[in-house]
């Protein structure tokens, strides 16, 4: 879809970064851009593109963590505030960043990108793109674009025509083909696989991936003793003021994927090419010359690099009822 809509080349973000919180997700992406050796700018959407200086201040404050920030953050957490709220109030008090700025998902990711650019001393320059408002799929929702989550919801609800009206024609054709062929891994498809993993994992394994290492694995064991019937019911039992549903879902995904402490690199260790336009061959030649990481174009030759991704794609295949061959495919080449 990306190639059909104009991208010259597409590279994979390894699963241990793609299924991580914003800071690790962003560090993985920025590391790949740096390693390509040809990237000059990175564009991303955010809710506060018009106040990019405040986003930069937030990134610098979070990287430096001045004493005033640390003290205010600790005070907020001691008072029982959820971590995101305590962090937002500390940023406002110590660095003059509006408290509501990090209350939106794309601003959070924008700040994470800026932090990663600074941490890696990257020469890549950020380009802030103002996101438009979004609407719901409910009655009366008109005017603004649908967010990607709502488009996915429509597809899963069996209303692909409404969803496809919201995406470029080239993407719509590919999505329609996938829906017709049943190439969908629905959210509930891997519930039994997840529960098997949770019930058979050791206490050490549960603790190893737990957020912040504060005994959340004990709460998980108690929740499982009630034999929840679904992932959503399990999340209901796990959720607290401190841990968001999204953070808990990431933790469960990491357990399902079999992640273990120290088994994932701190930064990506390869560049996996998924596809490119025929006209981009000169660009790929330049990447081969300049790349700071190994370029994997033949998955069969990159098995050591792709172990986690191969397992993730195998799980997707099981959930979608498809042949488990994704990780063996060579890059897609789109003719002009």
JOHUPE-V751115 format. One record per residue. RES is the residue in three letters. D_LAST is the distance of its C-alpha to the last C-alpha in Angstrom with 1 decimal. Layout:
res=RES d_last=D_LAST
res=RES d_last=D_LAST
//
This chain:
res=UNK d_last=14.3
res=UNK d_last=14.0
res=UNK d_last=10.4
res=UNK d_last=9.6
res=UNK d_last=11.9
res=UNK d_last=10.5
res=UNK d_last=12.1
res=UNK d_last=10.9
res=UNK d_last=13.3
res=UNK d_last=15.9
res=UNK d_last=19.4
res=UNK d_last=22.3
res=UNK d_last=25.5
res=UNK d_last=28.2
res=UNK d_last=30.2
res=UNK d_last=33.5
res=UNK d_last=31.9
res=UNK d_last=29.9
res=UNK d_last=33.1
res=UNK d_last=35.3
res=UNK d_last=36.9
res=UNK d_last=35.3
res=UNK d_last=36.6
res=UNK d_last=35.4
res=UNK d_last=32.0
res=UNK d_last=31.5
res=UNK d_last=32.9
res=UNK d_last=30.5
res=UNK d_last=27.5
res=UNK d_last=28.8
res=UNK d_last=29.7
res=UNK d_last=26.1
res=UNK d_last=24.9
res=UNK d_last=27.7
res=UNK d_last=27.1
res=UNK d_last=23.5
res=UNK d_last=25.0
res=UNK d_last=22.3
res=UNK d_last=22.8
res=UNK d_last=24.8
res=UNK d_last=24.9
res=UNK d_last=24.9
res=UNK d_last=24.7
res=UNK d_last=26.5
res=UNK d_last=28.1
res=UNK d_last=31.9
res=UNK d_last=34.7
res=UNK d_last=36.5
res=UNK d_last=33.9
res=UNK d_last=36.5
res=UNK d_last=39.0
res=UNK d_last=37.0
res=UNK d_last=40.2
res=UNK d_last=41.9
res=UNK d_last=39.0
res=UNK d_last=39.3
res=UNK d_last=43.1
res=UNK d_last=42.7
res=UNK d_last=40.5
res=UNK d_last=43.0
res=UNK d_last=45.9
res=UNK d_last=44.5
res=UNK d_last=43.8
res=UNK d_last=47.2
res=UNK d_last=49.3
res=UNK d_last=52.2
res=UNK d_last=55.6
res=UNK d_last=55.8
res=UNK d_last=52.6
res=UNK d_last=53.7
res=UNK d_last=57.1
res=UNK d_last=55.8
res=UNK d_last=53.3
res=UNK d_last=56.0
res=UNK d_last=58.3
res=UNK d_last=55.8
res=UNK d_last=55.2
res=UNK d_last=59.0
res=UNK d_last=59.5
res=UNK d_last=57.2
res=UNK d_last=54.2
res=UNK d_last=50.8
res=UNK d_last=48.9
res=UNK d_last=46.2
res=UNK d_last=49.0
res=UNK d_last=51.1
res=UNK d_last=48.3
res=UNK d_last=47.4
res=UNK d_last=51.1
res=UNK d_last=51.4
res=UNK d_last=48.4
res=UNK d_last=50.0
res=UNK d_last=53.5
res=UNK d_last=52.6
res=UNK d_last=49.5
res=UNK d_last=49.5
res=UNK d_last=46.3
res=UNK d_last=46.7
res=UNK d_last=47.6
res=UNK d_last=45.1
res=UNK d_last=42.1
res=UNK d_last=41.4
res=UNK d_last=42.0
res=UNK d_last=38.4
res=UNK d_last=35.7
res=UNK d_last=33.1
res=UNK d_last=35.7
res=UNK d_last=36.9
res=UNK d_last=33.5
res=UNK d_last=33.1
res=UNK d_last=36.5
res=UNK d_last=35.5
res=UNK d_last=32.5
res=UNK d_last=34.8
res=UNK d_last=37.3
res=UNK d_last=34.9
res=UNK d_last=33.7
res=UNK d_last=37.3
res=UNK d_last=38.4
res=UNK d_last=35.8
res=UNK d_last=36.5
res=UNK d_last=32.7
res=UNK d_last=31.4
res=UNK d_last=28.6
res=UNK d_last=29.5
res=UNK d_last=29.4
res=UNK d_last=27.9
res=UNK d_last=29.8
res=UNK d_last=28.1
res=UNK d_last=30.7
res=UNK d_last=30.3
res=UNK d_last=31.4
res=UNK d_last=34.0
res=UNK d_last=33.3
res=UNK d_last=35.1
res=UNK d_last=36.4
res=UNK d_last=35.6
res=UNK d_last=39.2
res=UNK d_last=40.8
res=UNK d_last=40.5
res=UNK d_last=37.5
res=UNK d_last=35.5
res=UNK d_last=33.9
res=UNK d_last=32.4
res=UNK d_last=29.3
res=UNK d_last=29.9
res=UNK d_last=29.7
res=UNK d_last=27.6
res=UNK d_last=30.9
res=UNK d_last=31.7
res=UNK d_last=28.4
res=UNK d_last=29.0
res=UNK d_last=32.6
res=UNK d_last=31.6
res=UNK d_last=29.4
res=UNK d_last=32.3
res=UNK d_last=34.7
res=UNK d_last=33.0
res=UNK d_last=31.7
res=UNK d_last=27.9
res=UNK d_last=27.6
res=UNK d_last=29.3
res=UNK d_last=27.1
res=UNK d_last=23.8
res=UNK d_last=24.9
res=UNK d_last=24.8
res=UNK d_last=21.2
res=UNK d_last=17.8
res=UNK d_last=16.7
res=UNK d_last=13.7
res=UNK d_last=16.4
res=UNK d_last=18.9
res=UNK d_last=17.2
res=UNK d_last=17.0
res=UNK d_last=20.6
res=UNK d_last=21.9
res=UNK d_last=20.8
res=UNK d_last=22.4
res=UNK d_last=25.6
res=UNK d_last=25.9
res=UNK d_last=25.7
res=UNK d_last=28.2
res=UNK d_last=26.1
res=UNK d_last=28.2
res=UNK d_last=30.8
res=UNK d_last=33.3
res=UNK d_last=35.5
res=UNK d_last=38.6
res=UNK d_last=37.0
res=UNK d_last=38.2
res=UNK d_last=41.5
res=UNK d_last=43.6
res=UNK d_last=41.8
res=UNK d_last=42.4
res=UNK d_last=46.1
res=UNK d_last=46.7
res=UNK d_last=45.4
res=UNK d_last=47.6
res=UNK d_last=50.7
res=UNK d_last=50.5
res=UNK d_last=49.5
res=UNK d_last=52.3
res=UNK d_last=53.6
res=UNK d_last=52.3
res=UNK d_last=48.7
res=UNK d_last=48.9
res=UNK d_last=50.3
res=UNK d_last=47.8
res=UNK d_last=44.8
res=UNK d_last=47.0
res=UNK d_last=46.2
res=UNK d_last=48.6
res=UNK d_last=50.8
res=UNK d_last=53.5
res=UNK d_last=54.6
res=UNK d_last=51.9
res=UNK d_last=51.9
res=UNK d_last=55.5
res=UNK d_last=54.4
res=UNK d_last=51.7
res=UNK d_last=54.4
res=UNK d_last=56.6
res=UNK d_last=53.8
res=UNK d_last=53.0
res=UNK d_last=56.7
res=UNK d_last=56.5
res=UNK d_last=53.9
res=UNK d_last=51.3
res=UNK d_last=49.5
res=UNK d_last=46.0
res=UNK d_last=44.0
res=UNK d_last=44.6
res=UNK d_last=48.4
res=UNK d_last=48.2
res=UNK d_last=46.5
res=UNK d_last=49.2
res=UNK d_last=51.8
res=UNK d_last=50.2
res=UNK d_last=49.3
res=UNK d_last=51.6
res=UNK d_last=51.8
res=UNK d_last=50.5
res=UNK d_last=47.6
res=UNK d_last=44.8
res=UNK d_last=43.3
res=UNK d_last=39.9
res=UNK d_last=41.6
res=UNK d_last=43.4
res=UNK d_last=40.3
res=UNK d_last=38.6
res=UNK d_last=41.8
res=UNK d_last=41.8
res=UNK d_last=38.1
res=UNK d_last=39.0
res=UNK d_last=42.0
res=UNK d_last=40.0
res=UNK d_last=37.6
res=UNK d_last=40.6
res=UNK d_last=40.2
res=UNK d_last=43.3
res=UNK d_last=44.7
res=UNK d_last=43.4
res=UNK d_last=40.8
res=UNK d_last=37.8
res=UNK d_last=36.9
res=UNK d_last=37.7
res=UNK d_last=34.1
res=UNK d_last=31.0
res=UNK d_last=31.3
res=UNK d_last=27.8
res=UNK d_last=24.1
res=UNK d_last=22.3
res=UNK d_last=18.6
res=UNK d_last=17.2
res=UNK d_last=13.4
res=UNK d_last=10.7
res=UNK d_last=7.2
res=UNK d_last=6.5
res=UNK d_last=7.1
res=UNK d_last=10.2
res=UNK d_last=12.0
res=UNK d_last=14.5
res=UNK d_last=15.3
res=UNK d_last=16.1
res=UNK d_last=18.2
res=UNK d_last=20.1
res=UNK d_last=20.6
res=UNK d_last=22.1
res=UNK d_last=24.4
res=UNK d_last=25.6
res=UNK d_last=25.5
res=UNK d_last=29.0
res=UNK d_last=28.5
res=UNK d_last=27.4
res=UNK d_last=23.7
res=UNK d_last=23.5
res=UNK d_last=20.5
res=UNK d_last=22.7
res=UNK d_last=24.7
res=UNK d_last=27.4
res=UNK d_last=28.1
res=UNK d_last=28.4
res=UNK d_last=31.0
res=UNK d_last=33.4
res=UNK d_last=30.9
res=UNK d_last=29.6
res=UNK d_last=32.9
res=UNK d_last=33.1
res=UNK d_last=29.5
res=UNK d_last=30.0
res=UNK d_last=33.1
res=UNK d_last=31.5
res=UNK d_last=28.7
res=UNK d_last=31.5
res=UNK d_last=33.4
res=UNK d_last=30.5
res=UNK d_last=30.2
res=UNK d_last=33.9
res=UNK d_last=33.9
res=UNK d_last=31.0
res=UNK d_last=32.5
res=UNK d_last=29.4
res=UNK d_last=29.3
res=UNK d_last=29.5
res=UNK d_last=26.5
res=UNK d_last=24.1
res=UNK d_last=25.3
res=UNK d_last=24.7
res=UNK d_last=20.9
res=UNK d_last=18.7
res=UNK d_last=15.8
res=UNK d_last=12.8
res=UNK d_last=9.6
res=UNK d_last=6.5
res=UNK d_last=3.8
res=UNK d_last=0.0
//
